[in-house]
Amino acid sequence: MNTTISFEPEDLTVEENIFEEILRAADVVGELYGVENSELSITLTDDKHIHALNKKYRGVDRATDVLSFAFRESDEPEVIGEDFEILGDIIISLERAKLQAEEFGHSFLREIIFLEVHGLLHLLGYDHIADDERQEMETEQRFIMEKLKIFRE
């Protein structure tokens, strides 16, 4: 998968192994779901930025851990004659991921990748509003995390 990772604010960073694992996870999901020729944008951010996005786009006035914006659902024009699909954007709060990793007792890496997988599944059309949808999405999340060999510690 052609994955672009950016930071907002730009002075945020992650360790190189986390950066590499984010790219690997996108590639594995791409292969598993037949979207390996797709484009994906991932923004790693802080609570302040994700809070603003959550308020603007979802009307929820608080920070969250991950947001997904599917290109398929947007008003953007269809790209004709190309062999790739633009999946969309995933925004992950590094601050929230760190807190949740501590809360759940697993690594920061595991939490970042889990949030990425969760966001990717949303881009692929999965949701968790209804109970049956939630169960299906949770099953898919476990399946992908097992394929990535990233487990709770």
C-alpha positions in Angstrom: 0.0 0.0 0.0 1.2 3.5 -0.7 1.1 5.0 2.8 2.1 8.5 3.7 2.7 9.3 7.3 2.8 12.9 8.6 2.9 14.6 11.9 0.7 17.4 13.2 2.2 19.4 14.8 5.3 18.7 12.7 7.6 18.5 15.7 6.0 15.3 17.0 8.0 12.1 16.4 7.9 8.3 17.0 10.7 5.8 17.2 11.8 4.4 13.9 10.5 0.9 14.7 7.0 2.3 15.3 7.2 4.2 12.0 8.2 1.0 10.2 5.5 -1.1 11.9 2.8 1.4 10.8 3.9 1.0 7.2 4.1 -2.8 7.6 0.6 -3.0 9.1 -0.8 -1.0 6.2 0.9 -3.3 3.7 -0.5 -6.4 5.5 -4.0 -5.1 5.6 -3.7 -4.1 1.9 -2.8 -7.7 1.0 -5.4 -9.3 3.2 -8.3 -7.2 1.9 -7.1 -6.8 -1.8 -6.4 -3.1 -1.6 -2.6 -3.4 -1.8 -2.5 -0.8 -4.7 -4.4 1.8 -2.6 -3.2 5.1 -1.2 -3.5 5.9 2.5 -2.7 8.9 4.6 -1.9 8.6 8.3 -1.4 11.6 10.5 0.1 11.2 13.9 -1.0 14.0 16.2 -1.7 15.2 19.7 -4.9 15.5 21.7 -5.3 19.2 20.9 -5.4 18.7 17.1 -7.6 15.5 17.2 -10.0 17.3 19.5 -10.4 20.1 17.0 -11.0 17.6 14.2 -13.4 15.6 16.3 -15.4 18.7 17.1 -15.4 20.0 13.5 -16.3 16.8 11.7 -18.2 14.8 14.3 -19.6 17.5 16.6 -17.9 15.8 19.6 -16.2 18.3 21.8 -13.3 16.1 23.2 -10.2 14.4 22.1 -10.4 10.8 20.8 -7.9 8.1 19.9 -8.5 7.7 16.2 -10.5 9.3 13.4 -11.0 7.9 9.9 -12.1 9.8 6.8 -13.0 7.4 4.0 -12.4 8.8 0.5 -15.1 6.5 -0.8 -17.7 8.4 1.2 -16.5 11.8 0.2 -17.7 14.2 -2.5 -14.3 13.9 -4.3 -14.5 13.0 -8.0 -13.7 9.4 -9.0 -10.3 8.9 -10.5 -10.8 7.3 -13.9 -8.2 5.1 -15.6 -6.0 4.6 -12.6 -5.0 1.2 -11.0 -5.2 2.5 -7.5 -7.8 3.5 -5.0 -7.5 6.3 -2.5 -8.7 4.7 0.8 -8.7 7.9 2.9 -7.1 9.4 6.0 -6.5 8.1 9.5 -5.6 10.4 12.3 -4.2 8.9 15.5 -3.6 10.8 18.8 -0.2 9.8 20.1 -1.1 11.2 23.5 -4.3 9.2 23.7 -2.5 6.0 22.5 0.1 6.4 25.2 -2.5 6.7 27.9 -4.5 3.8 26.6 -1.5 1.6 26.3 -0.7 2.3 30.0 -4.4 1.8 31.0 -4.7 -1.6 29.1 -1.2 -2.8 30.2 0.3 -3.3 26.8 3.0 -1.5 24.6 2.7 1.9 23.0 3.5 0.1 19.7 0.6 -2.3 20.1 -1.8 0.5 20.8 -0.7 2.6 17.8 -1.0 -0.4 15.4 -4.4 -1.4 16.9 -5.7 2.1 16.3 -4.3 2.0 12.8 -6.0 -1.3 12.1 -9.3 0.0 13.6 -9.1 3.1 11.4 -8.3 1.0 8.3 -11.3 -1.3 8.9 -13.5 1.8 9.0 -12.0 2.9 5.7 -12.9 -0.5 4.3 -16.5 -0.1 5.3 -16.6 -1.8 8.8 -18.4 -0.1 11.6 -19.4 -0.8 15.2 -22.6 1.0 15.8 -24.9 -2.1 15.9 -23.9 -5.1 18.1 -23.5 -7.5 15.2 -21.3 -5.0 13.3 -19.2 -4.5 16.5 -18.6 -8.2 16.8 -17.6 -8.5 13.2 -15.2 -5.6 13.4 -13.7 -7.0 16.6 -13.2 -10.4 14.9 -11.4 -8.6 12.0 -9.2 -6.6 14.3 -8.1 -9.8 16.2 -7.5 -11.5 12.8 -5.3 -8.7 11.6 -3.4 -8.3 14.8 -2.6 -12.0 14.8 -1.4 -11.8 11.2 0.9 -8.9 12.3 2.0 -11.0 15.3 1.4 -8.1 17.6 -0.2 -9.3 20.8 -1.1 -7.9 24.2 1.8 -8.4 26.5 
